Amino acid sequence: MTAILALDIGTTSIRAAVVDGDLAFRAMARRPFPPATPFPGLVEFDAAELARLVLDAAAEAIAAAGEPITAVGITNQRASTIVWDRRTGEPIAPALGWQDLRTVGECLTMRAEHDITLAPNQSATKLAWILANTPGARDRDLAFGTVDTWLTWQLSKGEAHVTDPSNGAITGFLDLDGASWNERILELLDVPMAVLPRLVDTSGVVGTASVLPGGPPIAALVGDQQGSLVGQGCVTPGRTKITFGTGGILDVCRGSGRPASARRDQHGSYPVVAWSLDGEVTWGAEAITLAAGMNVDWLRQDLGLITTPAESHELAASVPSSDGVVFVPALLGLGTPRWDYGARGALFGLTRGSTRAHVVRAVLEGVAHRGADLVEATEADTGLRIEVIRVDGGMSTNPTFTQALADATGRVVEVSPVVEATTTGAAFLAGLATGEWDSIVDADRAWSPARVDEPGDRLDRLAWARAVERAAGWIPELSALDV
């Protein structure tokens, strides 16, 4: 009996699931784990507590499944940065979450002085900051890792210090070959090569989870968005998913062709490693909207227009259109294609006849328009034609939203049968390594959408473009940032 333990570490919560050979969930355990924000722009968490909660959730899921675990797969928030002492196994400082912005200045300096583009949400400058600001750090035998690396170390009792290229590429340290660390960036940031983990395949046995009953193999490490890509069967060139969680992230499989640069492309998407199998790297492209489900939370928590997220569907469906109301969901700025951190959310087209339902529908349609922006930008940057969009994340359960996405993009939208396809992807990749599946393409064969939305009347993209122009550049100082 196949029983794969998939550990899915998000930004605010932990999931441990036992998945069978049909990719069905046999047991699930969750633990909340929100990061701390001691000051605006700073995001930290306790890595030791994270490990404790993961093991606690894993024990609950294993007990509920009642079967011996055959393999372990890990998928995780990317670029969060943990540094620990190899001898004691204890973190030397709070872990820095991927949203932490304390190193914006260092990123701007690297670009201005060395023509190297790093983003503050990557690990590179975070690691350099920890080494520079922790007393005695350079006198100790240290290890650095993203969440996958840290948990593998914990599960293997310190035997495995590894990461895969899907996570390694987001650190900012990976070379364009997708298989080695960039010595020049390490030197400029004064980071010793010795603290970095060994690069291994995304799917492949890397160690033994000796802290778990039976000591199952640790057989997959994958970044969360790439895990979702595999979990939704997007494993051939052009296959595309968008995860609509707090933000929205599009990933498309590109194939084996290496990108010319690690920088953002002309239309605002950027290259990522999708996965590595048998030493061969498959590349992807990624595009981001900074606020997706966050806008529904704003309607509920701050405006009080709805009482539950599900009510956004019910209320929006009560009117046939937004009646000319347009919402730009730029609560944190605009990502792809503009990357304007100074843009701000805006409502346009309000009249005396505008109702609560029109506003709520406009918010859902605004996120759908942003999804269409991601599709158009990625097509322009990659030359690929995106025929079908597969979606997961919290907003994928909202039928009004997914239909609006089909109408905004003019593409068929296929809705994932599970909200967290990241978990499915980690389980599949672990099973692939242990022989449960024969080929990565089996992930596409296993795909069975819960719902399919065909495009109907197109949403007004011209009105949308006018609204975005008015919302852009609202805070000029932030709009001038290019990181």
Buried (B, 14 or more C-beta within 10 A) or exposed (E): EBBBBBBBBBBEBBBBBBBBBEBEBBBBBBBEBEBEEEEEEBBBBBBBEBBEBBBBBBBBBBEBBEBEBBBBBBBBBBBBBBBBBBEEBEBBBBBBBBBBBBBBEBBBBBBEEEEBBBBBBBBBBBBBBBBEEBEEBEEBEBBBBBBBBBBBBBBBEBBBBBBBBBBBBBBBBBBBEBBEBBEEBBEBBEBEEEBBBEBBBBBBBBBBBBBBEEBBBBBBBBBBBBBBBBBBBBBEBBBBBBBBBBBBBBBBBBBEEEBEEBEBBEBBBBBBBBBBBEEEBBBBBBBBBBBBBBBBBBBBEEEEBBEEBEBBBBBBBBBEBBBBBBBBBBBBBBBBBBBBBBBBBBBBBBEEEBEBBBBBBBBBBBBBBBBBBBBBBBBBBBEBEBEBBBBBBBBBBBBBBBBBBBBBBEBBBBBBBBBBBBBBBBBBBBBBBBEBBEEBEBBBEBBEBEBEBEBEEEBBBEBBEBBBEEBBBBBEEBBEBEB
